[in-house]
């Protein structure tokens, strides 16, 4: 079969790795109207654009839907009403084929435009053809898409609408897809559906990251399943758990047995010193049951805590007293009295413990002491130090995060420091992100390139600008990731990547030297 000349034009676009857009389709359709056989030419253009094969024999239900569609082609209002109210055939490819066949019969340009809009909703231009499985209206047109398909605002909206679908399997399928999207809004929508029990997903990962952005007051709202919140909390960083302590404590005290277990497990992931600060005033008032949450967790010794332990022993509660573990300094406990005038200098283990569990000022002092005691130019080999610094990079206080980063630069080897720096590319403070970008790009650390490219779509203009300048410093190493991003980006945001790519490659398409 010989195709009209307008069809090879669309094929040529794809052969050049170009994604056809609506303007390309409109031009091809306009040219098709000049063909000797207009209906055949228009039909061929639409079938090529949307990947619709020559129609097989339609089923009885699909044929009935085709027949009902034709009277609706008279006016735009009639077509819109038909789209809203008419039942849908189960095979969306048949529906798409029916719309293609109906296009030449629509005499009004407005109706034709609506038909193309409908086709684009079913099969976005440039996306691989897929088979949809729906049973209802437009909100049910979404199932798991072909991997690597370009994202679009319309596709995201359809997926988010599917979170309200009656079929649990389709809700969960849409939720899994939305978790792969980089924007925060889809993850928040999936988190809300998960916390309300509408979707079933493994806890952790993207859900936990989304939970860290939610205010505690929202997590106690109507419809939220408390056990699901508690199940996600252990996947947060220790300091991300701190704002949730009052909420979790209420569930632990007043919830059913299953929720109490989940809440207790979540509370034990909070820094011990911070949790103790919340609990000890009530423990001093005689709420001994709260000691279960601190049992076996080392705490820094103090006169108030020692007094509580002595009181427990005096009341015959030796089991609770043994569970309250107080670290009163190096050596055995109890210690002999230190000579008058002696100054207690905490050892390395105690400094690391203070850095992990202390308040902001204790952390600052512990990190400063560790840096002071680091002599020579050789990096510190202690894996515990790397772990503590990694935890502090997620601390809620920006000054603590920056102090931890400076300590990493002072004490650790270059690869470890750059890995820690890369963590700050996701920091909530734009200035800290910009500092991390500059550090990584001046170090020419190529593993950071994909993350830097993703920051070209950041909401803060200063972060986008810093990422663009940093990628220019990276030189040719950034070109493959930028080209991949261009192919995946939404059309309205593609220029953010092409602008940097053009500056890197120059007019001849070859990467500029670093």
C-alpha positions in Angstrom: 0.0 0.0 0.0 1.3 3.5 -1.0 0.9 6.0 1.8 0.0 9.7 1.2 3.1 11.9 1.1 2.2 13.5 4.4 2.7 10.2 6.3 6.4 9.8 5.5 6.9 13.4 6.9 5.8 12.1 10.3 7.9 9.0 10.0 10.9 11.2 9.1 10.5 13.1 12.4 10.6 9.9 14.4 13.6 8.7 12.4 15.5 11.8 13.5 14.6 11.1 17.1 12.3 14.1 17.2 9.0 13.9 19.1 6.1 15.0 17.0 4.0 17.7 18.5 0.5 19.0 17.9 1.8 21.6 15.4 3.4 18.9 13.3 0.1 16.9 13.2 -2.0 20.0 12.4 0.3 20.8 9.4 0.1 17.2 8.2 -3.7 17.3 8.4 -3.9 20.6 6.6 -1.7 19.3 3.8 -3.8 16.1 3.6 -6.8 18.2 2.7 -5.0 19.1 -0.6 -4.8 15.4 -1.5 -7.0 13.9 -4.3 -8.5 11.5 -1.7 -8.9 13.7 1.3 -10.6 11.2 3.5 -8.0 8.5 2.9 -5.1 11.0 3.4 -6.5 12.3 6.7 -7.1 8.8 7.9 -3.6 7.7 7.1 -2.0 10.7 8.8 -4.0 10.1 12.0 -3.2 6.4 12.0 0.5 7.1 11.6 0.5 9.9 14.3 -1.3 7.8 16.9 0.0 4.4 16.0 -3.4 3.0 15.1 -3.3 -0.1 12.7 -5.8 -0.7 10.0 -9.0 -1.5 11.8 -9.8 -5.2 12.5 -13.3 -6.4 12.6 -14.9 -4.5 15.5 -16.9 -6.3 18.1 -20.6 -5.7 18.6 -20.1 -3.3 21.5 -17.5 -1.3 19.7 -19.6 -1.1 16.5 -22.5 0.2 18.6 -20.3 2.9 20.1 -19.1 4.0 16.6 -22.7 4.3 15.5 -23.6 6.4 18.5 -20.6 8.7 17.9 -21.5 9.8 14.4 -24.6 11.9 15.4 -22.4 13.7 18.0 -20.1 15.0 15.3 -22.6 17.8 14.3 -21.5 20.4 17.0 -18.7 20.8 19.6 -21.3 20.8 22.4 -22.8 17.5 21.2 -19.4 15.8 21.1 -18.4 17.1 24.5 -21.7 15.8 25.9 -21.2 12.4 24.2 -17.7 12.1 25.6 -19.0 12.8 29.1 -22.1 10.5 29.1 -21.7 7.7 26.5 -20.5 4.3 27.8 -17.0 3.3 26.7 -16.0 0.2 24.8 -13.6 -2.0 26.8 -10.8 -1.8 24.1 -9.4 1.7 24.0 -7.5 0.9 20.7 -10.9 0.3 19.1 -12.1 3.6 20.6 -9.1 5.4 19.2 -9.6 3.8 15.8 -13.3 4.9 15.8 -12.2 8.5 16.5 -9.8 8.3 13.6 -12.4 7.0 11.2 -14.9 9.6 12.4 -12.5 12.5 11.8 -13.1 13.0 8.1 -16.9 13.0 8.7 -16.7 16.0 11.0 -17.2 19.1 8.9 -16.8 21.7 11.7 -13.2 22.7 12.6 -14.1 22.9 16.2 -15.4 19.3 16.3 -12.2 18.2 14.5 -10.0 19.9 17.1 -12.0 18.2 19.9 -11.6 14.8 18.2 -7.8 15.3 18.0 -7.8 16.4 21.7 -9.6 13.2 22.6 -7.2 11.1 20.6 -4.2 12.8 22.2 -5.7 12.1 25.6 -5.9 8.4 24.7 -2.5 8.2 23.0 -0.1 11.2 23.6 1.9 12.1 20.5 5.4 10.6 20.5 4.6 8.0 23.1 4.8 4.3 22.4 1.4 2.7 21.7 -0.1 0.9 24.6 -3.3 -1.0 25.4 -5.5 0.6 28.1 -7.9 -1.4 30.2 -10.8 0.6 31.3 -14.3 0.1 32.4 -15.7 3.6 32.8 -15.1 7.2 31.9 -12.0 9.2 31.2 -10.6 8.8 34.7 -10.2 5.1 34.1 -8.0 5.5 31.0 -4.8 5.1 33.0 -2.9 1.9 33.7 0.8 1.3 33.9 2.4 3.0 31.0 5.2 1.9 28.8 8.6 2.5 30.4 10.5 5.6 29.4 7.4 7.3 28.0 7.6 11.1 28.2 5.8 12.6 31.1 3.1 15.2 30.7 0.8 17.2 33.0 -2.2 15.4 31.5 -0.7 12.0 32.2 0.0 13.0 35.8 -3.5 14.3 36.2 -5.0 11.0 34.9 -2.8 9.0 37.2 -3.7 11.1 40.2 -7.4 10.7 39.3 -6.9 6.9 39.2 -6.0 7.0 42.9 -9.7 7.5 43.5 -10.7 4.6 41.2 -13.0 1.9 42.6 -10.6 -1.0 41.6 -7.9 -1.4 44.3 -5.4 -2.9 41.8 -5.7 0.1 39.5 -5.3 2.5 42.4 -2.1 0.7 43.6 -0.7 0.5 40.0 -1.2 4.3 39.6 0.4 4.9 43.0 3.5 2.9 42.1 3.9 4.9 38.9 3.5 8.3 40.6 6.2 7.5 43.1 8.7 7.5 40.2 7.8 11.2 39.3 10.4 13.7 40.5 7.9 16.4 41.6 6.7 16.5 45.2 3.0 16.7 44.4 2.5 13.2 43.0 4.4 11.7 46.0 2.2 13.7 48.5 -0.9 12.4 46.7 0.2 8.8 46.9 1.2 9.3 50.6 -2.3 10.6 51.3 -3.9 7.7 49.6 -1.6 5.3 51.5 -2.2 6.8 54.9 -6.0 6.7 54.3 -5.8 3.0 53.3 -6.8 3.4 49.7 -3.6 1.9 48.3 -1.3 -0.9 49.6 2.4 -0.3 49.0 5.6 -1.3 50.8 6.6 1.2 53.5 9.8 3.2 53.1 11.6 4.9 50.2 9.6 7.6 48.5 6.7 7.3 50.9 9.0 8.1 53.9 10.6 11.0 52.1 7.1 12.4 51.4 6.1 11.9 55.1 9.0 14.1 56.2 7.4 17.1 54.4 4.0 16.7 56.2 3.2 18.7 59.3 2.4 16.5 62.3 -1.0 18.2 62.7 -2.1 16.8 59.3 -1.1 13.3 60.3 -3.6 13.3 63.1 -6.4 14.4 60.9 -9.7 12.5 60.2 -9.3 9.5 57.9 -5.6 9.0 58.5 -4.7 5.4 59.6 -2.3 5.9 62.6 -0.7 2.5 62.2 0.4 3.4 58.7 2.0 6.6 59.8 3.9 4.7 62.6 5.0 2.1 60.1 6.7 4.7 57.9 8.4 6.6 60.7 11.3 4.1 61.2 12.3 4.8 57.6 12.9 8.5 58.4 16.2 9.9 59.6 16.5 10.1 63.4 16.0 13.9 63.4 13.1 13.8 61.0 11.3 11.7 63.7 11.6 14.4 66.4 8.6 16.6 65.3 6.4 13.4 65.4 7.3 12.4 69.0 4.2 14.0 70.6 1.9 12.4 68.1 3.5 9.0 68.4 3.5 9.3 72.2 -0.2 9.9 72.2 -0.9 6.8 70.1 1.4 4.7 72.3 -0.5 5.8 75.4 -4.0 5.6 74.2 -4.1 3.4 71.1 -5.0 -0.3 70.7 -2.4 -3.0 71.3 -1.3 -3.2 67.6 -0.9 0.6 67.3 1.0 0.7 70.6 3.6 -1.7 69.3 4.0 0.2 66.0 4.3 3.6 67.9 6.8 2.2 70.4 9.0 0.9 67.5 8.8 4.3 65.8 9.6 6.2 69.0 12.8 4.2 69.5 14.2 5.5 66.2 14.2 9.1 67.6 17.5 10.3 69.2 17.6 9.0 72.8 18.5 12.3 74.4 15.7 14.2 72.6 13.1 11.5 73.5 14.3 11.5 77.1 13.8 15.3 77.3 10.2 14.8 76.3 9.6 12.0 78.8 11.7 12.6 81.9 9.5 15.5 83.3 6.5 13.1 83.4 8.6 10.3 84.6 9.7 12.5 87.5 6.0 13.0 88.3 5.6 9.2 88.6 4.6 8.1 85.1 6.9 5.0 85.3 5.3 3.3 82.3 7.1 5.8 80.0 10.4 4.2 81.1 9.6 1.3 78.7 10.5 3.6 75.8 13.9 4.4 77.2 14.8 0.9 78.5 18.3 -0.2 77.4 19.1 3.1 75.6 22.3 4.8 76.9 21.6 8.3 78.2 24.0 10.9 79.4 24.2 11.0 83.2 22.8 14.0 85.1 21.8 14.7 88.7 18.1 14.6 87.7 18.4 11.2 85.9 20.5 9.8 88.8 17.8 10.9 91.2 15.1 9.1 89.2 17.1 5.9 89.2 17.8 6.1 93.0 14.1 6.7 93.6 13.2 3.6 91.6 15.5 1.5 93.6 14.2 3.0 96.9 10.6 2.0 95.8 11.7 -1.5 95.0 11.4 -1.1 91.2 14.8 -2.6 90.5 13.8 -3.8 87.0 12.9 -0.3 85.9 16.1 1.1 87.5 18.3 -1.3 85.6 16.6 -0.4 82.4 17.5 3.3 82.8 21.1 3.2 81.5 23.0 6.3 82.5 26.5 6.9 81.0 28.3 8.9 83.6 31.6 9.0 81.8 34.4 6.5 80.8 35.3 3.7 83.1 33.1 1.5 85.2 29.9 2.6 86.9 29.8 3.6 89.6 33.0 5.6 89.4 35.3 6.7 92.1 35.2 10.4 92.9 37.5 12.4 90.6 40.3 14.4 92.3 39.5 18.0 93.1 40.2 20.2 90.1 40.3 17.4 87.6 38.7 18.2 84.2 36.7 15.5 82.5 37.6 15.3 78.8 35.1 13.0 77.0 36.6 10.2 74.9 36.0 9.6 71.2 33.1 7.2 71.8 31.4 9.7 74.1 31.9 12.5 71.5 30.4 10.4 68.8 27.4 9.6 71.0 27.0 13.3 71.8 27.1 14.1 68.1 24.5 11.5 67.4 22.0 12.1 70.2 22.7 15.5 71.7 21.1 18.9 71.2 22.4 21.3 68.6 25.0 22.9 70.9 26.2 19.6 72.2 26.6 18.4 68.6 28.6 21.5 67.7 30.9 21.1 70.6 31.4 17.3 69.9 32.2 17.9 66.2 34.6 20.7 67.0 36.4 18.6 69.6 36.6 15.7 67.1 38.1 18.0 64.5 40.6 19.5 67.0 41.8 16.1 68.0 42.3 15.1 64.3 46.0 15.5 63.7 48.0 15.0 60.5 46.7 15.0 56.9 45.6 11.3 56.7 41.8 10.8 56.6 40.1 9.4 59.6 39.3 5.7 59.0 36.6 5.3 61.6 33.4 4.1 59.9 31.4 5.3 62.9 32.4 8.9 62.2 31.2 8.6 58.6 27.9 7.2 59.8 27.4 10.0 62.4 28.2 12.7 59.8 25.8 11.1 57.4 23.0 11.2 60.0 23.7 14.8 60.9 23.4 15.8 57.2 19.6 15.2 57.7 19.4 17.2 61.0 16.5 19.7 61.0 18.9 22.6 61.9 20.8 24.0 58.9 23.7 25.1 61.0 24.2 21.5 62.2 24.1 20.2 58.7 26.7 22.7 57.6 28.9 22.0 60.6 28.7 18.2 59.8 29.7 19.0 56.2 32.7 21.0 57.3 33.8 18.2 59.7 33.6 15.8 56.8 35.9 18.0 54.7 38.4 18.2 57.6 38.5 14.6 58.7 37.4 12.3 55.9 38.9 11.3 52.5 37.9 13.0 49.3 35.4 10.4 48.0 33.6 10.2 51.4 33.4 14.0 51.6 32.0 14.3 48.1 29.4 11.6 48.8 28.3 13.6 51.8 28.3 16.7 49.8 26.0 15.0 47.2 23.5 14.4 50.0 23.1 18.2 50.4 21.9 18.5 46.8 18.5 17.5 48.2 18.7 20.0 51.1 15.6 22.1 51.9 17.7 25.3 52.0 18.5 26.7 48.5 21.8 28.3 49.8 23.0 24.9 51.0 22.1 23.3 47.7 24.0 26.0 45.9 27.1 25.4 48.1 26.9 21.7 47.4 26.6 22.3 43.6 29.7 24.5 43.7 31.7 22.0 45.7 30.9 19.1 43.5 31.4 20.9 40.2 34.7 22.5 41.1 35.8 19.0 42.2 34.6 17.6 38.8 32.9 14.8 40.5 31.1 13.1 37.7 28.7 10.8 39.7 26.8 13.9 40.7 25.9 14.8 37.1 22.5 13.2 37.0 21.4 14.9 40.2 22.8 18.2 38.9 20.8 17.9 35.7 17.6 17.2 37.7 18.2 20.5 39.5 17.7 22.4 36.3 14.0 21.8 36.9 14.2 23.1 40.6 11.5 25.6 41.7 14.1 28.1 43.0 15.7 30.2 40.2 19.0 30.6 42.1 19.3 26.8 42.4 18.6 26.4 38.7 21.2 29.0 37.7 23.8 27.5 40.0 23.2 24.0 38.5 23.5 25.4 35.0 26.8 27.1 35.7 28.0 23.9 37.5 27.2 21.7 34.5 29.2 24.0 32.3 32.1 23.5 34.6 31.7 19.7 34.3 32.1 20.0 30.5 31.5 17.1 28.2 30.8 14.7 31.1 27.4 16.3 31.4 26.3 15.9 27.8 24.9 12.4 27.9 22.8 13.1 31.0 21.5 16.4 29.4 20.6 14.6 26.2 18.7 12.0 28.1 16.9 14.7 30.1 15.9 16.5 26.9 14.3 13.3 25.6 12.3 12.8 28.9 11.3 16.4 29.6 7.9 17.9 29.1 7.9 20.2 26.0 7.3 23.3 28.1 10.4 22.6 30.2 12.7 21.2 27.6 14.5 24.5 27.0 15.9 24.3 30.6 18.0 21.4 29.4 18.6 22.4 25.8 19.9 25.8 26.8 22.8 24.3 28.8 23.3 21.5 26.2 23.7 24.0 23.4 26.3 26.0 25.4 28.2 22.8 26.0 28.1 21.3 22.6 28.4 24.4 20.4 27.1 24.6 16.8 28.8 21.5 15.5 27.2 19.2 18.1 30.6 18.1 19.6 31.1 18.4 23.3 33.2 21.4 24.3 36.4 20.6 26.0 36.5 21.0 29.8 
